Amino acid sequence: MSVVIEQPNQPRSRKSAQWEKRAWIFMRVSGAVLLVMILGHLMVNLVLPERGVKSIDFAFVAGKWADPFWQVYDGIMLWLALIHGTNGMRTLVNDYSEREWVRKSLNVALWSVAAILLILGTLVITTFDPCIDPDVENYLPNVCKA
């Protein structure tokens, strides 16, 4: 009884092999960075406040995003998580799609959705202003100074 191991598919080109190597390294590095960032995010949002989940509301987020550090922190976490997840889905699509046009279509759809989500998420983080309403001091006195 012998076991036959098939030869793996060769990359389409040398450039493709370099891309796959960089994507593989990115997944390992971004996964480790995301693990640390997400644990920090959970500590700040859920463990350190006295009331836990009950303390997370509009005012909490507005106060947090008033500090540029938290905008950058959440922005980096958003970018890393979306690119990491999209790259993982790209790997699955490449592994399991049999037709070239299906693979290309799914990859274009994946990266298009990721780009839209990155743009929208970055806009929310960077342009968030809780003080748009002139009557804001009635419900957000700690965040907005009239």
N, C-alpha and C positions, 0 to 999 in steps of 0.2 A: 504494500500500500504506500503510494507516494502522494505527496501534496504538491500541486502545481500552483505557483504564484504567478499571476499574470503580470506582464510588464505594465507599469503605470503609463498613463497617457503623457506624451511629451508636451511641454508648453508649445503654444503656437509659434513663438519666436523667442529670441534671447531677451528682447525688451519685455515681453510678457513674463518671462521667468524673473527678471529683476523686479517687476511690479509685484508679483506674487510674494517674493521674498520680503519686500518692504511692507506689504500689507500684513504678512505674518508677524513681522517684528512690531508693527504698529499695534496689532491686536494684543500682543503680550504686554507692551509698555502701557498702552491706554487702559488695559484691564487692571493693571496694578495701580495706576494713578487713580482710576475711577473708584476702585475699592477704598482707597484712603479718603478720597473726596466725598464719597457717599456716606462713609462712616462719620466723617466730620459734619456733613450736612444733617444727618440724623441726630447726632449729639446736640448740635446747636438748636435744631427745630423741635426735637421731641424730649430730650433728656434734661437739658439745662433749664428751660422755662419751668416755673413752679407747677403749672397746670397741665403740662404735656400737650396732647393733641388739641385740647380745648383752647389753648392760647393762640393757635394759628388761625388768624382771620385777616381781613383786609388791612387793618392797622398794623398787624405784626409784619406782614410782607412789605407794606409801605415803609415802615420804620427800618426794616432790614435793607431794602433797596435804596434807601436814602444814603447809605454808605457805599462809596465806589468800590471798596474791597469786596462787598458781597455781590455787587453787580458783576465784577470780573470773575469772582469765584463761581457764581451760578452760570455765567456765560461760558466759562471754560468747561464746566461740567456738562452743560447742554451740548456743546460742540463735540466733546469727546464721546459722550454717550450716543449721540445720533450717528456720528461717523463710525463708531465701533459697532453699533447694531446694524447699520446699513452694510458695512463691510462683511459682517457675519452672514447676513442674508445673501449678499453677493456670492459668497463662497458656497452657500447651499444651492443657489440657482446654478452656478457653474458646475457643481457636482452632479445635480440631478436633472438638468434639462438636456434632452437628447438632440433637439434641433437647434441649429445655430440661430435662426431668426427668433425663436422663443427665448433663448438665452439673452440675446441682445435686447429684445423688447422688454423683458423683465428687468434687466440691469438698468436700462434707460428709465423705466418707471420707478425703480427703487431710488436711484440717485436724484431723479426729479422731485420726488416726494421729500426726500431728505433735504434737498436744497431749499424747497419751499418752507419746510418746518424750521430749518436753521435761520432763514431770513425772518420769518415771523417771530420765532422765539427770541432772536437777538433784538428785534425791534421792540418787543414787549419789555425786555430787560433794560434796554438803554433809554427808551423814551417813556418809561412808566412815570406818571405824575399823578399822585393822589389828590392834588389840590386844584383840579380843573374846575370843579363846581364852586361858585362864589359863596355858597352856603355851607362850605365844607367844615367850618369850625363847629357846626352843630353835631357832627357825628365823628369827626377825627381831630379832636383838640390837641392830642399829643403829637401828631405828625405834622400838621400844617400850621404855619404861623400866619395869621391874617394880616 
